[in-house]
């Protein structure tokens, strides 16, 4: 199980939201130094803390646990589909055409 990835994903979503470690710490009611230790994989957050962090980042816990769960690729696929659905229809169709071609090639 890759517990190091939890910190990686917390950092990724925090940066994507434009949050500092201090802002995340305040929103999750934890110390900024603890956020830093989690992101560097020096500490693994307790379940309650992980939920507080997920809520502060407005992501689901499975998005933070993605690589530690057996359904990692399913989670990543769902996140990718959510991202695609936010694009204009023309871009969605273009992406799906590329994906279809890649899937067909992978089957051969």
Legacy VTK file of the C-alpha trace (Angstrom):
# vtk DataFile Version 3.0
C-alpha trace
ASCII
DATASET POLYDATA
POINTS 108 float
0.000 0.000 0.000
1.413 3.382 -0.982
0.598 5.714 1.921
3.075 8.294 0.569
0.608 9.130 -2.191
-1.909 10.597 0.274
0.370 13.569 0.902
1.095 13.883 -2.800
-2.608 14.161 -3.619
-3.295 16.537 -0.735
-0.564 18.822 -2.044
-1.792 18.491 -5.639
-5.392 19.454 -4.772
-4.257 22.184 -2.371
-2.064 23.810 -5.017
-4.804 23.445 -7.657
-7.154 25.367 -5.355
-4.510 28.056 -4.823
-4.346 27.314 -1.098
-1.276 27.664 1.070
-0.466 25.053 3.679
-1.515 27.603 6.272
-4.911 28.131 4.616
-5.516 24.382 4.416
-4.445 23.954 8.030
-6.865 26.649 9.145
-9.741 25.191 7.098
-9.064 21.675 8.435
-8.374 22.896 11.989
-4.867 21.404 12.153
-1.381 22.870 12.509
0.393 24.092 9.353
3.446 22.023 10.345
1.215 18.923 10.377
0.019 19.669 6.826
3.655 19.938 5.789
4.528 16.618 7.419
1.567 14.893 5.744
2.508 16.276 2.330
6.109 15.070 2.799
4.824 11.621 3.876
6.378 11.986 7.316
2.962 11.519 8.935
-0.189 9.674 7.901
-3.341 11.507 8.976
-5.948 9.828 11.148
-9.263 9.115 9.413
-10.993 12.092 11.037
-8.170 14.411 9.971
-8.230 13.016 6.433
-11.959 13.746 6.250
-11.380 17.293 7.540
-8.696 17.816 4.893
-10.910 16.383 2.127
-13.746 18.687 3.187
-11.404 21.681 3.279
-10.168 20.839 -0.236
-13.715 20.057 -1.426
-12.670 16.640 -2.768
-13.784 13.151 -1.862
-11.615 11.029 0.390
-11.227 8.445 -2.377
-9.521 11.106 -4.485
-6.890 11.483 -1.758
-6.619 7.738 -1.198
-6.625 6.928 -4.901
-3.358 5.001 -5.109
-3.900 3.199 -1.811
-7.246 1.722 -2.888
-7.631 -1.351 -5.070
-9.999 0.575 -7.326
-7.350 3.213 -8.162
-7.901 3.186 -11.919
-11.680 3.361 -11.575
-11.330 6.413 -9.334
-8.894 8.059 -11.748
-11.282 7.325 -14.631
-14.171 8.933 -12.785
-12.099 12.016 -11.966
-11.012 12.237 -15.604
-14.616 11.964 -16.825
-15.656 14.711 -14.408
-12.898 16.944 -15.780
-13.876 16.191 -19.374
-17.539 16.943 -18.662
-16.587 20.491 -17.690
-15.124 21.187 -21.153
-17.029 22.546 -24.148
-18.829 19.841 -26.137
-16.447 20.143 -29.100
-13.433 19.475 -26.854
-15.228 16.554 -25.199
-15.895 14.960 -28.597
-12.267 15.461 -29.625
-10.964 13.834 -26.440
-13.356 10.896 -26.752
-12.303 10.365 -30.383
-8.656 10.182 -29.303
-9.527 7.832 -26.449
-11.550 5.583 -28.762
-8.628 5.337 -31.178
-6.206 4.525 -28.353
-8.524 1.844 -26.946
-8.934 0.230 -30.365
-5.145 0.199 -30.852
-4.602 -1.300 -27.384
-6.930 -4.204 -28.211
-4.716 -5.260 -31.145
LINES 1 109
108 0 1 2 3 4 5 6 7 8 9 10 11 12 13 14 15 16 17 18 19 20 21 22 23 24 25 26 27 28 29 30 31 32 33 34 35 36 37 38 39 40 41 42 43 44 45 46 47 48 49 50 51 52 53 54 55 56 57 58 59 60 61 62 63 64 65 66 67 68 69 70 71 72 73 74 75 76 77 78 79 80 81 82 83 84 85 86 87 88 89 90 91 92 93 94 95 96 97 98 99 100 101 102 103 104 105 106 107
